[in-house]
Every structure is written in C-alpha cells, then in structure tokens.
Amino acid sequence: MKQLWSPWRVKYVMNHEPSTECIFCKAQKLNDGPENLIVIRNASTYAILNRYPYTSGHLMIAPFAHQPNLECLDAETRREIVEMITMAEEVLDRVYHPEGFNIGANIGSAAGAGVVGHLHFHVVPRWGGDTNFMSTLAETRVLAETLEQTLNRLKAAWPQI
C-alpha cells in the first residue's frame, strides 16, 4: 500500500478549540504572503486561497466588510466582487487550464456556509475526473502542489491593479 502525506492538515484535524475570530477578518489584517494566502486586494474586496481546497487554485472572493449577504453591501462592493470573480476565472484559466468552474456562495448555515457572518464566493477550477476514487471513497483530496506554490503562481499571473 502506498502512503499519501498531507502534514499541513494536522493543524486542522487537531484544532479542538477553533478561533471565534472570523477567518476573513483575521486574514485581511495580516501582511500578504503564506500566512494569510491573499493573492490580490482591491479597494473593497480580495481574493484568498482556500486553506483546505477542493482542487489546486481554489479561491475565495470576499469583501473587507464583515457582512452576511449581498444585500448588506453597497453597490460598488457588489460590483467589485463580480469583477474579482471574473478576473479569478481568467487567471485560473491561464494558470491551470481547467475544463470548467464551480462559482458560488453559501449564504447562511442552512445553505452550508462554513463562515456564516462573512459573505464570500468560491471559485473552484474543475477537470473531468477530478472527483475520483480518492475523494469519493477515501474522503481524501490529492493536490498537485503546496498552497505556497499555488499562491506564488496566481500572484505572478494576476494583473496588478
């Protein structure tokens, strides 16, 4: 039997006392880099790598404002979110050449939101067969690169604003 190692997940598995601080508010206070995984910031939104991605390149687009849904945001922030999602799709397409994307938000706990109070959108590159026996039967995702490598690739490819 072969071994699959994902040592970065031990912090997640062993975290019996999760922080009460919003992960999106906490990340935006840090300097950009491997600590917060923020790829790019605009005036009112930012793109951040998902620390527990479904696929390489799994981004989340969030406003700086800690708001639970779109209706609580001003029109300019909503516009900027859509522009950031669009740019994320373009950059991911250039870097990873996916065959498709899942783009969406889970608003409210009943909809499956993991972070209920801070609206965010997922932009997930997809390929035929990326949900294989590993994720279906073993509940394990296999990623081809580290989060730091993904961060560096996307930062280099993202047009500077």
Protein Blocks (a to p, Z undefined) as FASTA:
>chain_A
ZZdddfklmmmmmmmbccfbdfklmmmmpccdjknopabdcfkbccdddfbdfbghiacd
ddfbdcfbfklpcfklmmmmmmmmmmmmmmmmmmnopabdcddddedjklopablmlgcd
ddddddehiacfklmmnopacdfbdfklmmmmmmmmpccZZ
